[in-house]
């Protein structure tokens, strides 16, 4: 009875409400007015399958081609399946290669169309070929085109005689070990029958080593649908009402515009209208009218008084914090994005004083630790800071992909929770290049000693003298050997004359610099000082030094070099003999220089030291052990470089004295040479080679190391993981020691070069405290038992012997006499050493087989790209090779030092606290270090925590038993950053599993309205599907239930570099008056161009170049757009769209006066004249281009046209002008 009475009461109430509302003039069924905005790209919608393939290509080239094989004809289903079903089919295919996180990230990439520019870039390249008429797919073979498969063979015959095509960095190359092959470029749409037919033929030829197969996307019939974009903001700003602005287009609302007819809000002022409409469906119109009235009544936009503004931010935070945590971010989005109609209701919220106090305490701590002020916004994902000014979803996608790889890799290693968090906070490993040589070597002949020579006796000795003020550019004269110059002198080369002049200059001007020589001389014992100037110089130097002193010896050899004839510039025996005769007439010249000279000791030491340093071609010089650059070897440049380094070192030493780490009781040389970056040898292969990184973490695939047939079909990652899992190691004698550095040496140990590599590795292992050593076999010839005798001995020893005997036996096998004897017929057992388990060794040696060598050789070929017999080395997953020169024990020491001095020491510290055995610890350190090195370097991480989190921090916990991202957000809820961040956090929650802490960083004592506009951030976690499985119109900004009285203006807020224009609207978007419109305001924008902008300046003068113009075009259309560099700022802009463009100097004066001589950050090689700029993403691009001025009247006219000093010079009779380098930097 009671429910019936309640129902009747509701009906009576709504009936009277409808009557009352009608009297107020409110239409009971009228729909809410709205404003909507779309943004579409200028190019048509690109196929999702191709976008998915570009996502795969970023994972790895290998995965790209594996994915391609599974979707060869997938596009056929597009004709029969719905868009949504086809979308899910693509995701299912991708799921064979991606984990759940990366599937979600692929969905997000589809949503923001992140890879569409890459597809369009290939489309533009194809258009520039151009494509043959009527071809669904075609190939280009060295400038010859065909769309017939049977013509490929004919075009390949003379391909080598035609120009080889230019390949871009983004091209998809079929995996092959050879590069110098005819290039066949296939332009086709993946998934079509035409593509599949070509691919079958071309992939077979590529696998047979006949061609280099390159795939570029080409869509013969692009989609007719527009491609709608997301990742931008739309603002509906309230204009000043001091003037009346009318709609100047007078366009009526189009009647077929579809917008939701019912208001979005479900709960209004305590009424649950969704539930009420279900119960009283026959009163739906009355309920809608009542709902609209309540909404309109809450939209009072009367200005707030100053005292009402003061606590508004804290009031918003109080309302958000009082909401259930899972709705808090939604509420922050609603309040911030609809602030003009929420402001009045916020003034009625009481501020939680506990929250206020906690916010203020946290703000003080954040200000002290991170310089974050009240009202500032920050967003950190796993400690990595997201740029709040840019809010670029494309960069966030890249960040999430890399972090996801790292987290999944760590999870696959069994690392979770707090341990994972510790690893994620580590900085990326940096392969340090600034290593210096230890100059405490007997081969260096020091000609002076600041600490002991009488020449410097008046100089002060205290380090504190460094703290006294000196003239700018001067170097304190201190009687300490803090500045040391080593010059490598080969008397048979011309540069030695300049080096001697420089040493003489520095010495006699009493520059506070210790100078040493390394004499690189003829090492043939049969050569004497009578016929070799270098040997004569060495013997004369030793004679004078022994009979007199080093100072006199130095003065004498300088005098010898002064005797050198100007036309030859090379020292002769006569120059040496002449000085000896004149200065030391009592000396017997032939006793000094002749074959029986007693002054020839250590003649070979200098050449030996030079070879051991690994410095490279002469001339060479060292300052405090650090080599000078090749371009600094010019005598004038070297002089300046020495003085600059001395000044830099003085500043460093001042700091060390001030900090107390350097005092008078310390030896200067030892202080300099006992730093971590000092090594006995510098190997350019180790320091300057681009390394390949191995991923050693296995997927679910398992294989036996001797099962060659299974191993053959594994991908690179699984091959690497199988090798790592089945590796045996030589470790330090104490098995409990954790080896933080894992070295694998790769060679054919049945060859002399392989045994030398093994010998030097063993030599290093005797002194190493951090390393363990594994062996990878890469046989040169056909693998059988006869030609793997030494390798089988090494393998059998690893499998059967303890460390203490293993090292000695391997050393025995590394000797050349042992190998010679074994291959002459001696049994290997005759070389076994005392203490070995001989029976176990012999049994294993006779039964081990050769399958493991085949597996290792295939790993070297497929993963390391080594040919049979080539050598290499792997250090914690970093591969260096092929090795063309010998690797010394000192090189292993350098490699260990570099590896350990990166993040490995910290990784070891974390692993030691994880409670696993030492063998597993060593494996874990190797794999974690390899994983961190494998991924691109990232910025520094911040460890952000809050003092208190009870009243001011929204905390959302992740799903249990799964890896999660740690997200820290700091924001004032009434700011533009909150308008963006709220939507971003809601999207991220759907993409990734994350732990969120959101701090309300409120500002107090507001005196102005914090927000004066409605705002929408257009971003969704995946492509939205419309009703009945039909694609929707795409991402859209919707403003519903907006007050009709104020005058509004619509603005697009896009990522930097997007040039957007309005292409359709049904009213004046600068003056929107909803009262004057019938229903919905629609606006459609188009991304017209991606803007390249930059700054350009002369390196020498740091001034913008005068009158410089650039053009941007293609091969067939050289000038598409042009621009002029602003004379006052050097700023310029170029409008472009995705594609491969050529940046050129404009024809005319720019081309006559300037020339491009080098560039970085482009897609072309630095020595190419044309600068190729590839636009294949929505993100910005940075280029650096070098130019120089020419010589001639044109240059003079250009410079004098705007430079008054140049005009004066010209009028004074200056006619010529020298070359000088002009360096221009472009930021795109």
URNOR-V904706 format. One record per run of one state. SS is the DSSP state (hx for helix, st for strand, lp for the rest). FROM is the first residue (numbers start at 1). LEN is the number of residues. If there is no record, write none. Layout:
ss=<SS SS>
from=<FROM FROM>
len=<LEN LEN>
This chain:
ss=<lp hx lp st lp hx lp hx lp hx lp hx lp hx lp hx lp st lp st lp hx lp hx lp st lp st lp hx lp st lp st lp st lp st lp st hx lp hx lp hx lp hx lp hx lp hx lp hx lp st lp st lp hx lp hx lp st lp st lp hx lp st lp hx lp st lp st lp hx lp st lp hx lp hx lp hx lp hx lp hx lp st lp st lp hx lp hx lp hx lp st lp hx lp st lp hx lp hx lp st lp st lp hx lp st lp hx lp hx lp hx lp hx lp hx lp hx lp st lp st lp hx lp hx lp st lp st lp st lp hx lp st lp st lp st lp hx lp st lp st lp st lp st lp st lp hx lp st lp st lp st lp st lp st lp hx st lp st lp st lp hx lp hx lp st lp>
from=<1 2 24 34 45 48 60 61 71 74 80 83 95 100 113 116 128 138 142 144 147 149 158 159 162 172 174 182 189 193 208 211 218 226 229 232 239 267 269 271 273 280 281 298 306 310 312 322 325 338 339 347 353 371 378 382 384 387 393 413 417 425 436 438 445 447 454 457 460 461 463 468 478 479 484 490 495 509 514 520 533 548 550 563 573 584 589 594 605 614 621 624 626 628 630 633 635 660 668 674 678 680 684 689 692 694 708 713 716 726 729 731 741 748 752 766 771 778 786 801 803 815 816 824 828 832 838 848 851 863 872 876 878 882 889 913 918 935 941 942 953 957 965 972 976 992 994 1001 1013 1019 1025 1026 1027 1030 1031 1032 1037 1041 1048 1054 1058 1066 1072 1073 1074 1077 1080 1096 1109 1114 1121 1125 1131 1137 1139 1146 1149 1154 1161 1171 1176 1182 1190 1193 1201 1204 1212 1221 1228>
len=<1 22 10 11 3 12 1 10 3 6 3 12 5 13 3 12 10 4 2 3 2 9 1 3 10 2 8 7 4 15 3 7 8 3 3 7 28 2 2 2 7 1 17 8 4 2 10 3 13 1 8 6 18 7 4 2 3 6 20 4 8 11 2 7 2 7 3 3 1 2 5 10 1 5 6 5 14 5 6 13 15 2 13 10 11 5 5 11 9 7 3 2 2 2 3 2 25 8 6 4 2 4 5 3 2 14 5 3 10 3 2 10 7 4 14 5 7 8 15 2 12 1 8 4 4 6 10 3 12 9 4 2 4 7 24 5 17 6 1 11 4 8 7 4 16 2 7 12 6 6 1 1 3 1 1 5 4 7 6 4 8 6 1 1 3 3 16 13 5 7 4 6 6 2 7 3 5 7 10 5 6 8 3 8 3 8 9 7 1>
